[in-house]
């Protein structure tokens, strides 16, 4: 449920519905979004301006939703010519002119969003596919643009992170025709992990990335001298970093009992439950289940603050703070990084063509 800049937030569901929630006094009022979806809505992201959001669905299309002032409702335009399977993640570039998406088809695609008029009705520039990149190993799970739009990180189910750099210069200076004919200079690097796949990633700066996923841990990646990325370790929070833990004493007794019952069902080993119950402070500072969402906080001018939040299937939200001035101290030895080259070729589809890129090790 991403939050809009003005304070509203949007939500989407497997029942194919989406709502924009606005606060009126002490209550939140939902407003239905006319997405025209028939199957599940899987992911949602606001653009940097906070006036448009994108929804990826299992219907193999992307909805670009905006406020229709003429009819006083939330409407959507569809990008139909995209993935061949469910869209699992979408991410806007920092300038809001491009949208990246990844899917269970193992591809990552970049679309031009054109101008504001293109979203609302101009069909000439809306939804033009600029690039088609290999997600990594297996289907794609998460996406993150760097603050400058120079790099894009893609996580996949094969426990890899694919870093693509050189995008800002290529997208800003090249036309769609030049990109389709492979006239661009992106550099790709595939980082293989030994831990379970990362479901979500976020850039904290041009040289620092965080990711989390199925094991409930938060991992940090840093761009070492020379331009390559490497995993620098696992973040170990303290109880002071968890803003949610300070609210425990305010919960009602009935809610605490239900929460304890829910946490009990997440474990299959009663002895392990006893160990976790004995370490309450450590449990309050960590997730005990899959981390499914992550959000990096930024200042009004878009500058990263080093603060981010994580949400997991354990029913908890944690807020983290990292000192962005810290330098890399040690590289995780189990991380295997491969320098790769993006091999791109133009593929004709009737009267149009698109660029398809795949990874090749150097």
Order of alpha helices (4+ residues) and beta strands (2+ residues): beta-beta-beta-beta-beta-beta-beta-beta-beta-beta-alpha-beta-beta-beta-beta-alpha-alpha-beta-beta-beta-beta-beta-alpha-alpha-alpha-beta-beta-beta-beta-beta
